[in-house]
Amino acid sequence: MKQRIFLVGLTGSGKTTTAPLVAARLGWPWVDLDHLIEERAGETIPQMFARSVGEFRRMEAALLAEVAAREPVVVATGGGAVLDDANRELMHAAGTMVALEVTAETAIQRVKARGPFPPLLAGGDAEGRWRRMREERAPYYAEADFIIDANDPDPQRVADRVLAGMAARGHITAQVAPEIIPVPLPQTPYEISVAWGALGRLAEQIAALGLPQRLTIITDTTVADLFLPGVLAQMQGAGMAAQVITVPAGEASKSVEQLSAIYDELIAARHERGEGIIALGGGVVGDLAGYAAATYLRGVPLIHVPTTLLAQVDSSIGGKTGINHPMAKNAIGAFYQPRAVIIDPAALLSLDDRLLREGWGEIIKYAAALDAELFEHLEARAGTILSRAPEWLTSIIARCARLKAEIVSRDEREAGPRMLLNYGHTIGHALEALTGYGTLLHGEAVFLGMAAEARIAGRLGMIPAELVARQDALSRAAGSPQAIPPLAPEAILEATRVDKKTRGGRVRWVLPTGIGAATTRSDVPDELVIDVLRAWQAL
């Protein structure tokens, strides 16, 4: 697929606003075709229309052909560019044609806000004219590769829908070699696939697992809005029958109530033991859907398709599933390995900036606790660490996946070295529980937990102050929160006692011993933890 995107739609659909946002996420240039016409003609479009509509359309076609020769590029076309058969053929041949659809009310409100009505809406009854234009042009917009709802008042969310729709259909390509990472567990071996564009081949990859054609997709409201139309189109094209279960987005969905609702829908649909469950979403969906798969009919096939950075580098790998208890995060769950983990870094192009930063909490955890070379590599890229470039994202995700796969293969049930993956999580989970699940994103809590636990290690003489400063600097570059919530240190300490690593009432802390190295300790004095938290809050 060529690297060109053509946004089409009636006036007021948001093409000129959406195009630069899509282009920014991709790192591509963009062009507004109407603006380019005015620049080349030396007059406004209303002036050109008044003089000769035919001349305007001929110039529009010529300049569309000119910009379609560029690659990569995002093009915001004029509302009438689709009227010409040759224009539509050109856009389809050159790239992906995406139609933005809005209501008449939304369109007229937007047009009014930006100034005088364009020629085709001027002269009274603008809304009626707009509706008639939509009726006349609807068949042409229907020829787009896909159509998205562009009514959202937040233009970034509209851009995210475009990017997600492209990813789900395999229309965002990059010359990045895929990586296949084995997880060689004795009883349940599987593979992790990290491949740019994998989401566009999802149906094909699921079919290769040899599962029945009937399956259930569990997702959340945010992911469903972004990816589900493209994924379902794939499934239908492959002859698969997909039931969809959608839960509210957010940490609160990791609950007994949502789990019970999933069971209700699985039973009502007569989901059978051999039929797969696809966990399409972030860590919350993966944990919840994974626990449902582990326990429904005593276990059904599970395929993780993570769509957030945190889920791609961490939570989708290793078989941990579960839900929260009001008093403790992930207190109820099971180890249950998936049949496959299918990771598409292109899905992250539509990821909210806060969720992207959150995922880096887990990446820096890997570097700080396990991989000194990775830590130094990230330090060298600190200024551009949050880049969404295909090569960068794919390489980082694959490296973290390999680290986790290697540890899980040696310690599936967290009896030994796998505990080191909990660096930052003892304090982090306590902060999540005390602030109310969802107030802090999990990766944000891990950032804060690592900062606190590095300071505990420093007070114990395990690491020098210089290491704490380096970790802080790298975390800041990746967007870490800078302040611990205003909670009583005693309450934070008490909340750590329900941590899964606690034995005999003593918390087993994961503490760094150097860059890329960590250990566990159960002899950390309570008073030291409280002093560290109090001093940190005072900074």
C-alpha positions in Angstrom: 0.0 0.0 0.0 1.4 3.4 -1.0 2.0 6.0 1.7 -0.6 8.5 0.6 -3.9 9.4 2.5 -6.7 11.4 0.8 -9.3 12.8 3.1 -12.6 13.5 1.4 -15.9 14.9 2.7 -18.3 17.7 2.4 -17.4 21.2 3.6 -17.4 21.3 7.4 -16.4 17.7 7.7 -13.0 18.7 9.2 -10.6 17.7 6.5 -8.3 20.7 6.9 -8.2 20.2 10.7 -7.7 16.5 10.6 -5.0 16.2 8.0 -2.2 17.9 9.9 -3.0 15.8 13.0 -2.8 12.6 11.0 0.3 13.7 9.3 2.0 14.7 12.6 1.5 11.2 14.1 2.9 9.6 11.0 5.7 12.1 10.6 4.5 12.9 7.0 4.0 16.2 5.2 0.4 17.3 4.4 -1.3 19.4 1.8 -4.6 21.3 1.8 -5.7 21.2 -1.8 -7.9 24.2 -1.7 -5.2 26.3 -0.1 -2.8 25.1 -2.8 -5.2 26.1 -5.5 -5.6 29.6 -4.1 -1.9 30.0 -3.8 -1.2 28.9 -7.4 -4.2 30.9 -8.8 -3.5 34.0 -6.9 -7.1 34.4 -6.0 -9.7 32.9 -3.6 -11.9 30.0 -4.4 -15.1 32.2 -4.3 -13.5 34.5 -6.9 -12.6 31.5 -9.1 -16.1 30.1 -8.7 -17.6 33.4 -9.7 -15.4 33.6 -12.8 -15.5 29.9 -14.0 -16.4 26.8 -12.1 -15.0 24.6 -14.9 -11.6 26.3 -14.7 -11.6 25.7 -10.9 -12.4 22.0 -11.4 -9.7 21.6 -14.1 -7.1 23.2 -11.8 -8.2 21.1 -8.9 -7.8 17.9 -10.9 -4.3 19.0 -12.1 -3.1 19.8 -8.6 -4.5 16.7 -7.2 -2.5 14.7 -9.7 0.6 16.7 -8.8 0.3 16.1 -5.0 -0.6 12.4 -5.6 2.8 12.0 -7.1 4.4 12.8 -3.7 5.1 10.1 -1.1 4.4 10.1 1.8 1.7 12.7 2.0 -1.7 13.4 3.7 -4.0 15.4 1.4 -7.1 17.3 2.6 -9.1 17.5 -0.6 -11.9 20.0 -1.5 -15.4 18.9 -0.9 -16.1 18.5 -4.6 -12.9 16.7 -5.6 -14.8 13.4 -5.6 -17.2 14.5 -8.4 -14.7 13.7 -11.1 -14.4 10.0 -11.9 -10.7 10.4 -12.8 -10.0 12.1 -9.4 -11.5 9.1 -7.5 -9.7 6.6 -9.6 -6.4 8.5 -9.0 -6.9 8.6 -5.2 -7.7 4.8 -5.1 -4.7 4.0 -7.3 -2.3 6.2 -5.4 -3.2 5.5 -1.8 -6.1 5.3 0.7 -9.2 7.4 0.4 -10.9 8.1 3.7 -14.3 9.8 3.9 -15.1 12.0 6.9 -18.8 12.0 7.7 -20.7 14.6 9.8 -24.2 15.7 10.4 -25.6 18.8 8.8 -25.8 20.5 12.2 -22.1 19.8 12.9 -21.0 21.0 9.4 -23.0 24.2 9.4 -21.8 25.1 12.9 -18.1 24.6 11.8 -18.6 26.6 8.6 -20.2 29.5 10.5 -17.3 29.5 13.0 -14.7 30.0 10.3 -16.2 32.9 8.3 -18.4 33.5 5.3 -20.2 30.5 3.7 -18.4 29.1 0.6 -20.1 29.6 -2.8 -22.1 26.5 -2.9 -23.7 27.3 0.5 -24.2 31.0 0.1 -27.5 32.7 -0.7 -29.7 31.5 2.2 -30.8 28.1 3.6 -27.2 26.9 4.0 -28.3 23.8 5.9 -30.8 22.8 3.2 -28.1 23.3 0.5 -25.7 21.2 2.5 -28.2 18.3 2.8 -28.9 18.3 -0.9 -25.1 18.3 -1.6 -24.7 15.3 0.7 -27.5 13.4 -1.0 -26.0 14.1 -4.4 -22.5 13.2 -3.4 -23.1 10.3 -1.1 -22.5 7.7 -3.8 -19.1 9.1 -4.4 -18.0 9.3 -0.8 -19.3 5.7 -0.4 -16.5 4.7 -2.7 -13.9 5.6 -0.1 -11.8 2.8 1.4 -13.6 3.4 4.6 -15.8 6.1 6.3 -15.4 7.5 9.8 -17.6 9.5 12.0 -16.0 13.0 12.2 -18.6 14.7 14.5 -16.4 14.6 17.6 -15.5 18.1 18.8 -12.0 17.0 19.6 -10.2 16.9 16.3 -7.4 14.6 17.7 -10.0 11.9 18.3 -11.1 12.2 14.7 -7.5 11.9 13.5 -7.1 8.9 15.8 -10.1 7.2 14.1 -8.5 7.7 10.8 -5.2 6.2 11.9 -6.8 3.3 13.7 -9.0 2.6 10.6 -5.8 2.6 8.5 -4.0 0.2 10.9 -6.9 -2.2 11.2 -7.0 -2.5 7.4 -3.3 -2.8 6.9 -3.0 0.5 5.1 -0.1 2.0 7.1 3.1 0.3 5.8 6.7 0.6 6.8 9.9 -1.3 5.8 10.5 -2.8 9.2 11.4 -6.5 9.6 8.9 -8.4 11.8 10.2 -10.3 14.8 8.9 -13.7 16.0 9.7 -14.3 19.7 9.1 -17.9 21.0 7.9 -18.4 24.6 9.1 -22.1 25.1 7.0 -23.1 28.1 7.0 -26.9 28.6 3.2 -27.3 28.6 1.9 -24.2 26.7 4.5 -22.8 24.2 3.5 -20.0 22.0 4.9 -17.2 19.9 4.8 -13.4 20.2 4.7 -11.7 16.8 5.9 -8.1 16.6 5.1 -6.8 13.1 4.3 -3.4 11.8 0.9 -3.9 10.0 0.0 -7.1 11.8 -3.4 -5.8 12.7 -4.3 -5.6 9.0 -3.6 -9.4 8.8 -5.3 -10.3 12.0 -7.9 -12.7 10.5 -5.3 -14.5 8.5 -3.1 -15.0 11.6 -6.0 -16.2 13.8 -7.0 -18.6 11.0 -3.4 -20.0 11.0 -3.9 -21.1 14.7 -6.4 -23.7 13.5 -9.3 -22.6 15.8 -13.0 -22.8 14.9 -14.3 -20.0 12.7 -16.6 -18.8 15.5 -15.0 -16.6 18.1 -15.6 -13.8 20.7 -13.8 -10.4 20.7 -13.6 -8.8 24.1 -12.7 -5.1 23.9 -13.5 -1.7 25.6 -15.5 1.3 24.4 -12.5 3.3 23.3 -10.8 0.5 21.4 -14.1 -0.5 19.8 -14.6 3.0 18.5 -11.2 3.0 16.9 -10.4 -0.5 15.7 -13.5 -2.7 15.7 -15.0 -1.7 12.3 -11.8 -2.6 10.5 -11.3 -5.8 12.5 -14.9 -7.0 12.0 -14.6 -6.3 8.2 -11.5 -8.6 8.1 -13.3 -11.3 10.1 -16.3 -11.2 7.9 -14.2 -11.3 4.8 -12.4 -14.4 6.1 -15.7 -16.1 6.8 -15.4 -15.8 10.6 -18.3 -15.3 12.9 -17.3 -12.9 15.7 -19.4 -12.0 18.7 -18.3 -8.8 20.4 -18.4 -8.1 24.1 -17.6 -4.5 25.0 -16.8 -3.2 28.5 -16.4 0.4 29.7 -12.9 1.8 29.2 -10.8 2.1 32.3 -9.3 0.3 35.3 -12.7 0.1 37.0 -13.7 -2.6 34.5 -11.3 -5.1 36.1 -14.1 -6.0 38.5 -16.3 -9.0 39.5 -19.3 -7.2 38.0 -17.7 -6.9 34.5 -16.4 -10.4 34.7 -19.8 -11.8 35.5 -21.3 -9.8 32.6 -18.8 -11.4 30.3 -19.8 -14.9 31.5 -23.4 -14.0 30.9 -22.7 -13.1 27.3 -20.5 -16.1 26.6 -23.1 -18.4 28.0 -26.0 -16.7 26.1 -24.0 -17.1 22.9 -23.2 -20.7 23.7 -19.5 -20.0 23.3 -17.8 -23.5 23.1 -14.6 -24.7 24.7 -12.6 -24.8 21.5 -13.6 -21.3 20.3 -11.2 -18.5 20.8 -11.4 -15.3 22.8 -9.6 -12.3 21.3 -8.5 -9.8 23.9 -8.4 -6.6 21.7 -7.2 -3.7 23.8 -4.9 -2.5 26.5 -3.9 -4.0 29.8 -7.3 -3.8 31.4 -8.9 -5.7 28.5 -6.1 -8.2 28.5 -6.3 -9.0 32.2 -10.1 -9.2 32.2 -10.5 -11.1 29.0 -7.6 -13.4 30.0 -9.2 -14.3 33.3 -12.6 -14.9 31.6 -10.8 -17.2 29.1 -9.0 -19.0 31.9 -12.1 -19.7 33.9 -15.0 -20.0 31.4 -15.6 -23.7 30.7 -12.3 -24.3 32.7 -10.4 -22.7 29.9 -10.8 -21.6 26.3 -8.2 -20.5 23.7 -7.0 -16.9 24.3 -5.3 -14.6 21.7 -3.9 -11.3 22.9 -4.0 -8.4 20.4 -2.7 -5.5 22.5 -3.3 -2.0 21.4 -1.5 0.1 24.0 2.3 0.4 24.5 2.0 -0.9 28.1 0.1 -4.0 27.0 2.4 -4.6 24.0 5.6 -4.6 26.1 4.4 -6.2 29.2 0.8 -7.2 30.3 -0.1 -9.3 27.2 3.0 -11.5 27.7 3.5 -14.1 30.4 0.0 -15.4 31.3 -0.9 -13.2 34.2 -4.7 -12.5 34.2 -7.0 -11.1 36.8 -9.3 -8.5 38.3 -8.9 -6.0 41.1 -10.4 -6.1 44.6 -11.3 -2.7 46.1 -8.5 -3.3 48.6 -5.8 -4.6 46.3 -4.9 -4.5 42.6 -4.9 -7.9 40.7 -5.7 -9.7 43.9 -8.0 -12.2 42.1 -6.6 -14.0 39.0 -4.8 -16.9 37.5 -1.8 -17.8 35.4 -3.2 -18.7 31.9 -1.0 -18.6 28.8 -2.4 -17.4 25.5 -2.2 -19.3 22.2 -0.6 -16.3 20.6 0.3 -12.6 21.2 -0.1 -10.5 18.0 1.5 -7.1 18.4 1.2 -4.3 15.8 3.2 -1.2 16.7 1.2 0.7 14.0 -1.8 0.6 16.4 0.1 3.0 18.6 -0.2 5.8 16.0 -3.8 6.3 17.3 -2.8 6.1 21.0 -3.5 9.0 23.3 -0.3 10.8 24.3 -0.9 10.1 28.0 -1.3 6.4 27.3 1.9 6.4 25.2 3.9 8.0 28.0 2.4 5.5 30.5 3.8 2.6 28.5 7.3 3.9 29.0 7.0 3.2 32.7 7.1 -0.5 32.0 9.9 -0.1 29.4 12.1 1.8 31.8 11.4 -0.8 34.4 12.9 -3.4 32.1 15.9 -1.3 31.5 16.5 -0.3 35.1 16.0 -3.8 36.6 17.2 -6.1 33.8 19.1 -4.5 30.9 21.9 -2.0 31.4 22.5 -1.8 27.6 18.8 -0.9 27.0 19.0 1.7 29.8 22.0 3.4 28.1 20.4 3.1 24.7 17.3 5.0 26.0 19.5 7.6 27.7 21.2 8.3 24.3 17.7 8.8 22.8 16.2 10.7 25.7 15.4 13.8 23.5 13.3 11.7 21.1 12.3 8.8 23.3 8.6 9.3 22.7 8.9 9.1 18.9 6.3 6.9 17.1 8.7 6.1 14.2 8.1 2.5 13.0 11.7 1.3 13.4 12.0 2.8 16.9 8.7 1.5 18.3 9.2 -2.0 16.7 12.7 -2.4 18.1 11.8 -1.3 21.6 8.7 -3.4 21.8 10.5 -6.5 20.5 13.4 -6.0 22.9 11.1 -5.8 25.9 9.0 -8.8 24.7 12.2 -10.8 24.4 13.3 -9.9 28.0 9.9 -10.9 29.4 9.7 -14.1 27.3 13.1 -15.2 28.5 12.2 -14.6 32.2 8.7 -16.2 31.9 10.2 -19.2 30.2 12.5 -19.7 33.2 9.9 -18.8 35.9 6.4 -19.1 34.6 4.7 -18.6 38.0 6.8 -15.9 39.6 8.7 -18.1 42.1 12.1 -16.6 41.4 13.6 -14.2 38.8 10.2 -13.2 37.4 9.7 -11.2 40.6 12.2 -8.7 39.4 9.6 -7.6 36.8 7.7 -6.1 39.7 10.3 -3.3 40.2 8.2 -0.2 40.9 5.0 -2.2 41.4 5.0 -2.5 45.2 4.6 1.2 45.8 2.9 1.6 42.4 0.1 -0.8 43.2 -0.4 0.9 46.6 -0.8 4.3 45.0 -3.3 2.9 42.5 -5.4 1.4 45.2 -5.3 4.4 47.5 -6.1 7.0 44.8 -8.9 4.9 43.3 -8.2 2.7 40.3 -7.9 4.8 37.1 -6.9 8.1 38.8 -3.3 7.1 38.1 -2.7 5.0 35.0 -0.8 1.8 35.8 2.4 2.9 34.0 2.3 6.3 35.8 2.1 4.5 39.1 5.1 2.3 38.1 7.1 5.5 37.3 6.3 6.8 40.8 6.9 3.4 42.4 10.4 3.1 40.8 11.3 6.6 42.0 10.3 5.7 45.5 11.9 2.2 45.5 15.2 3.6 44.0 15.3 6.0 47.0 14.7 3.2 49.4 17.6 1.3 47.8 19.7 4.4 48.1 18.9 4.8 51.8 20.0 1.1 52.3 23.3 1.8 50.6 22.5 -0.5 47.7 23.0 2.2 45.0 24.6 5.6 44.8 22.6 8.8 44.5 24.0 9.2 40.9 21.9 6.1 39.8 18.8 7.5 41.4 19.3 10.8 39.5 19.9 8.9 36.2 16.7 7.0 36.6 14.8 10.1 37.5 16.2 11.9 34.4 15.3 9.1 32.0 11.8 8.8 33.6 11.2 12.6 33.1 12.3 12.3 29.4 9.6 9.6 29.0 6.9 11.7 30.6 6.8 10.4 34.2 4.5 12.2 36.7 6.7 14.4 38.8 4.9 14.3 42.2 3.6 11.5 44.4 -0.1 12.0 45.3 -0.6 13.7 48.7 -1.2 10.5 50.7 0.0 9.7 54.2 3.2 7.7 54.0 1.8 5.4 56.7 -1.2 4.6 54.5 1.0 3.9 51.5 3.1 1.5 53.6 0.0 -0.3 54.9 -1.4 -0.7 51.3 1.9 -2.5 50.3 1.1 -5.3 52.8 -1.6 -6.7 50.5 1.0 -7.0 47.7 1.1 -10.5 46.2 4.8 -10.7 47.0 4.2 -10.4 50.8 5.2 -13.4 52.8 4.6 -13.8 56.6 3.5 -10.2 56.8 6.8 -8.9 55.4 6.8 -7.1 52.1 9.3 -8.5 49.6 10.7 -5.4 47.9 12.2 -5.4 44.5 15.1 -3.0 44.7 17.9 -2.0 42.3 21.5 -2.9 42.9 22.8 -1.1 39.8 21.9 -0.1 36.3 20.1 -3.1 34.8 20.3 -5.1 38.0 17.9 -5.7 40.9 17.2 -8.1 43.8 14.5 -8.8 46.3 14.6 -8.0 50.0 12.3 -8.6 52.9 14.3 -6.8 55.6 13.4 -3.2 54.7 12.4 -1.4 58.0 9.0 0.2 57.9 10.4 3.4 59.4 12.9 3.8 56.5 10.1 3.4 54.0 8.0 6.1 55.7 11.0 8.4 56.0 11.8 8.0 52.3 8.1 8.7 51.3 7.9 11.7 53.6 11.2 13.2 52.2 10.2 12.6 48.6 6.8 14.3 49.1 8.6 17.3 50.6 10.7 17.8 47.5 
